[in-house]
Amino acid sequence: MRLRDLPGTRIGNPTTSEVVYSPPEGADVIADKLTEWERFIHAENGVDPLIVMAATHYQFEAIHPFADGNGRTGRILNVLMLVEAGLLRLPVLYLSRYIIDTKHRYYHHLRAVTAESAWESWLLYVLAGVTQTSEATVTKINNIRSLQEDFAQRARAVCKGGSHSEFQAVLFEQPYCRIATVMERCDVSRPTTTSWLSGLAAAGMLHDMKIGRDRVFINWEFLQLLTAP
C-alpha cells in the first residue's frame, strides 16, 4: 500500500465531526516513523509480546500511514504479531470483533493515550480484549469439535460415505462444499459423491442449494457455530 502523502488529514469524531487528532504528514516523515515502529516491534527488550502488540497498535494508528484502511490493517497486524511471537500457531484470534463491539471505548482509550499519556488504561483495555476473545475462541473450537464427532456418528448411520474420514474433513473445512471438491479430495466418482451428499441432505444434515449451475451443500449446524457471537 502506498504511504499517505497528501496534507490535511484529520481524524474526527464521527458523531460531531470535531477534529480530535492530526496525524503526521509527509511520506518521508511517515516512513521514518514506521521504521521506528518496526524497530520497537523487533527489539529484544524483554517486554511481553502482548504489551508490545498493544503499544504498537496505538503507534500504528497514531502514525496513520495510509489514506484508507488503517483500522483494518492495524487489526490484522495485531494477530500476525502474536503469530510471529509464537503465542499463536495460526491467526485464529479474532480480536477485531472485540474492538468493533467496543468501538467507543477503543477510540476513547486511543485519544487518552495521545492527550494524557494514559497508557495503563489502554493496555488494560487491549489485554481484556485478548482474554475475552481467547476464552470465546477456545469455547467455539471445543463446540466445533463436539459437533464434528456428533455429525460423523449421525453421518455413518445415513450414508455410505459417512465413515470416510476425508469426506468428513471436507465438510468441516468450510461451511459449504461442492460435488467437484468432494470428488477430488476423496478420489471418488461423481455418482458416489452425489449419493453421499444427497444422503446427508435427505437426512437434514446438509442443505442442498442450486447456485448458478452448481449444487452447493451447506453444513448449516457448522455455519451457525461459526457465525454465533
N, C-alpha and C positions, 0 to 999 in steps of 0.2 A: 504494500500500500504506500501511496505517495504521502510524504510528510506535508503537513499543513504549511502553506507558505503565504497565504493572504492575510493581511492585517485585519483587525477589527472583530475578532472572535470574542464573544461574550457568553458566559453561562448565566442563564436567567431562571428565575422561579417560574415554573410552567403555569402557575395559577395567577400570579400577579404581574408577570413579565419583568419584575425587578431584576436588574443585573446583580448577581451575587458573587461573581468571580470572573476575572480576566486572565486567561492562561497566557503563558509566554508566547512571544511572537518571533517569527523569523525561522526559516528552515535550519539555518546553521545553529541557532540557539537551541532549538528543539532537538536537533541531532546530538549536540553536546550533552544535553540533559538526559537523553536516552542512553548515552554511553555511560554516564554516571549511574543511572538507574540499573543498567545491566551489570556494572561493576559491583554494585551493592548486592545484587542477587547472588553472585558467584563468590563473594568474599568469604574467606574462611575465618569467620569471627566468632564462631560458636553460638550464634543466635539460632534459636529454634526455627525450623523451616516454616512453621505456621505463622510465627511472628513476622518472618521475612515476607511471606506471601501477603499478609495483611498490610504491612508497611509499603511494600512495593505496589500494591493495588492502589493505595492512595496516591503514591507518587505518579503512577501512570495516568490516573485520572486527572491529576493536577497539571501534568505536562500537556495532556490533551493533544497528542501528536497528530491526529488525523482530522480531516474536515468532517468526517462522519464515521460512525461505527466504533467510537472509543469505548462505550459502555460494553457492547457485546464482546469486543476484543479483550477488554480487561477481564471480563468474567471467564472467558476461555483460558486466558493466561493463568488465572488462579489455579485451575485444575492441572494444567500442564506443569506448573511449577511443583505441585505436590507429587506428580509422577516422577519428575526429574529428581526430586529429593528422596525418592524411594518410599514415600508414605502411601502411595497408591501404585498398584501394578498396572491398572487400566484407568482411563479418565472417566470413572463412573460416578463421581461425586457431583451431583447436580446442584452446586451452590447457587446457581443463578436463580432457582426458584425462591430461595430464602431472600435473596436481595430484591427480587421483583415484588415478593409478597410484603416486604417491609421497606418499600421504596422511600417512604417519608423519613423513617429512621436512618436509612442509608445516607440520604442527602444531608440530613441534619448533622450526622457524625462527620461526614466528609467536610462540610463547611466549618464545623467546630475545630477540626484539626488546622485548617487554614487560618481561621480567625483567632483561635485561642490556644493553639498547640495542644488540643485535647486528645492526645494520643491514647491515653489509657481507655477512655470510653470507646474510641474507635476500635482498638484491639479487642476489647471485651465483646463488642458487637460482632466482629468477624468470627471470633472463637466460638461464640454462642451459635452462630450460623453453621460452623463446621460440625459442632456437636449435634445439633438438631438434625442436620442433613445426613450425617453419618448414621445416626440411630434409625432414621426413616429409611435410608438406603438398605441397611442390614435387614430391617424388617421386611422390606419389599423383596429382597433377594431370597430370604427364607420362605416367604409366601409363594414365590415363583417356583422354588424347588419342590415345595409341597404340592403345588398344582401339577408340576411335571410328573411326579410319582403317581398321583391320583389319575391324571389324564392317561398315562401309559397303561395303568391297570384297567381302566374302562375301555381303552382302545383295543387291548388284546381280546376283549370279550365281544367286540362288534365287527372287527375286520381282520383279515389275514395279515395285513401289514402292521398291525398293532404291536407286534413283538420285534419289529425291525428297528434296531437302535438308531440307525442313520435317519430313518423316516421320522422318528421321534425328535431327533436333534433338529431337523429342518423345521418342524412345526413350532419350535420354541426359539429359533434364531431371530425370527421376525413374527409379528402377529398375523402374518398372512403368507401364503405361498401359492405358486403356480404349478401346473402339471409338469411343465418343462423342467422346473427346478428339481422336483422330486425324481423325475426320470434320470436326470444327470447325476444327482447325488447318490441315489440308491441303485443305479445301474439296472433299472427295470423298464419294461415296455410301457408304452402309453396306456394300453388297456389295463395293465396291472395297476399302474399309478391311478388311473381314473377310478378303478374299483376301490382302491384303498381310501382315497379322498371322499368318494361318494358314500362309502360305508360310514365314515365318520360324520359326514353331513347328514345322512339319514338318521343317525343316532342323536342329532342335535349338538354334536361336539364341535363341528365346524359350520360356518355359514358359507354357502355356495353363492357367489355373486358373478354376474356377467359384466365385465368392463371392457367395452370395445369387442374385440374378437377373443379376448382371454376370459377364462374362468379363473376367478380368484377365490381361494378358500381362506376364510378369516377365522383365526383362533380367538373367538370373542372373549373367552374367560381370561386368556393371556392379555389381550388388549385392555380389558378393564383393569387388570392389575397394574399394567404399565402406566395407565393414564390416571390412576387414583391419586389423590393428594398425598 
